[in-house]
Amino acid sequence: MSQCERLENCPFYLEKMADMPAMASVYKNQFCLKDFSQCARLMVLKQKGPEAVPLDLFPNQIERAKEILQE
């Protein structure tokens, strides 16, 4: 199975979701192990670089990612 190349070092999981393993597992399954091209964090990272990705940006926040990309 393919997975996102950023999964092992994603600050969202290492920092933001560290104390919420059940919720992190749900997000990982949907956005990191399946269709990671739909991850809001990855969208911002690929277009603006890692420094532009807010720690509190959830993988499912596509609309927020689009706003960040328009800035």
Secondary structure, 3 states (H helix, E strand, C coil): CCCCCCHHHCHHHHHHCCCCHHHHHHHHHHHHCCCHHHCHHHHHHHHHCHHHCCCCCCCCCHHHHHHHHHC
